Amino acid sequence: MLSQLRARAVPFSWSIGRRNAACLRFVSVRTLATTTDYGKTFDKILIANRGEIACRVIKTAKKMGIKTVAVYSDADANSLHVRMADEAVHVGPPPTSQSYLNIPNIIKAIKQTGAQAVHPGYGFLSENSHFVHALDEVGAVFIGPNEKAMAAMGDKIASKVFAKEANVNTIPGFNGVVTDADHAVKIANEIGYPVMIKASAGGGGKGMRIAWNDKEAREAFRMSSAEALSSFGDDRLLVEKFVEHPRHIEIQLIGDQHGNVVYLPERECSIQRRNQKVIEEAPSVHIDEATRKAMGEQAVALAKAVGYYSAGTCEFLVDPKRNFYFLEMNTRLQVEHPITEYITGLDLVEQMIRVAAGQQLPFKQSDVKINGWAFESRVYAEDPEKYLPSIGTLDKYIEPKGKKNEVRCDSGIVEGSEISIYYDPLICKLCTHGATRKEAMENMEKALDSYVIKGVTHNIPLLRDVISNPRFQAGKLSTAFLPEEYPAGFKGHQLTQTTRGEILAVAALIEAQRDIRNRTWVKGGGSFVDGPPVKNSWDMYIGVGHEEAQRVVLTRVSDGKFSALINGMSVAVEADWALESPLVNATLDGSREVTIQYLDQIPLGFVLQHYGTKFPVTVKTKKQHEMSKYMKEKEKIDLTRMILAPMPGSVVSVQVKEGDMVAEGSELAVVEAMKMQNVLRAPRAGKIKKVYVEAGASVAGDEVMIEFFEEKPEAAASS
């Protein structure tokens, strides 16, 4: 049966296949559902979510012939998921507590539209047992686990207790609710530092902090509880031992209401920042068949112990010796589910819908096989150097495409969409597949190189650098990968002799092609002014970023083909490039394929993107180059006295006032955006001259919030 599902259901291409499963049990809903080739499911479902996951669910529902209802806030009125759904209902203002977390408004939408079932997506209400109870009361089916199982496993504190009872390996920790900061410190000392302090409800890296001492434990309690309350409406926290140098590996489960539970191949999610996953892959290079079986069987045992059905994921920490420890269970569809769909051929959203309708799983554990390798890169609107979100309008947006379904983009935006301060800054889940890990990685490199995003800052530079990192390609991963590989922080792609040469050759070709275009236009009668003849050779000086300009002599060999002389080295270069279009697909020396993005024009040059990183490129004639040394550099504005907002957001608190003396490292203010809080600290000791903001105010990125006196603290104190 599973082979039939693989052959007919290709979720990443959204093709419609026929299914041979019958409805085994009728689920009591408010109206009868129509029987289709997928068995009896539902006539209409409501998606209690937004963005890419709402679009993802709508696609499968349409495939199954099910009508869909979208819900939206004021900020999402023109969003893609609203346009894709058959119906859409407004549920409140932009803040999540008044819209997507507003259970009464969601229930009203269900009653208004007659939706028989609700898919929660992930985040928001997806792991809220009170929401499941509210749906039960109005006769709507929750497309997910039952209230009891969710309450047991969705709560990280309770799930540890159940895990121990089911003989699942667990991490040492406190199995109870942490009452306050002092309690957190006491528990941390009993367990032994380092510890992880994290939200009991929810996930996605929100409400999670690592503490290495008492001071950090107190701050972690305060910040994590605030984030947890903002994100999930639940500020309970737990404390557990932080396992050093672990891999984060999870087991996908799918179960039905007849007692059948199957585990699917693992996903590795070790590449993380701020405890949020950045790149995932399936399967894991670290897991052998014996470990996979052991982890899968423990996950299944835990699910059966609490009567769990639908899709769920057991997350584990795995040490270098393959010892594994249960971390938590996510009682919902995971963000990274597409890579499991890639290597199994299953549509997990379809299976969730069929399970919710009472059908049995159409496959057994023995049917599950691994087909190739898959990666997911989470493309965020954020500064990859500071890990801070970015907002704005997508002026240009072109998603990469594959030739044989090797590329999948799960997104909820289009060109012209706006990334706001209210929600998670995820732009897209970019997934690639290949017969081998190497092939899947190469497909990801190509996809990232051809992904065009203009209007917001994005993290493609980091994603591209990680994918091509030798350690990553060797599969030597841990959750500490990013801080270990970038101890001083990620600073963009660092040019090598090869990548620098690629930019120089392509920049020279671009300049020549544009010059040929301009001269041909004049010669062909496009201007009343006689212009210079078309050239076949260009002598130029090209500067990349802040590097010293290098001389490049480019000679046209034939139409579209050139020879570049760079530092005495000759490079053949040709490109498939429609003038002024963003993608330059070049071939160097006849075989090396390179995709570079041509983004914007700047004085005496343009901006190119290579390996995800943007480089300002100046192109000067020999005379311009010689004269440039006489140009004065523009004076830089002194911002050392200013505390700037690191991102657009709202001010949660301000701890200082005018005239205060502060020590280096003192907390000055807290800014929140996209449900993440950032503490702003004093970069030096000094006296506060001016405070420009107050708690509750909205700030723009780089807005001045606090100003120090210019003089030294002693001088300021005596003035």
Helices and strands as residue ranges (DSSP letters): H 2-8, E 35-36, E 39-40, E 44-47, H 51-63, E 67-73, G 74-76, H 80-84, E 87-92, G 96-98, H 103-113, E 117-119, H 129-138, E 141-142, H 147-154, H 156-165, H 181-191, E 195-199, E 208-211, H 214-232, E 237-241, E 247-255, E 261-273, E 276-282, H 289-305, E 310-318, E 324-330, H 337-344, H 348-356, G 365-367, E 373-380, E 382-383, E 388-389, E 392-393, E 396-398, E 407-411, E 418-419, E 426-434, H 437-449, E 452-454, H 460-467, H 470-473, H 481-485, H 497-521, I 522-526, E 537-544, E 550-558, E 561-566, E 569-576, E 583-588, E 592-602, E 605-610, E 613-621, H 622-628, E 642-644, E 649-654, E 661-662, E 667-673, E 676-681, E 686-691, E 698-699, E 704-708, H 713-718
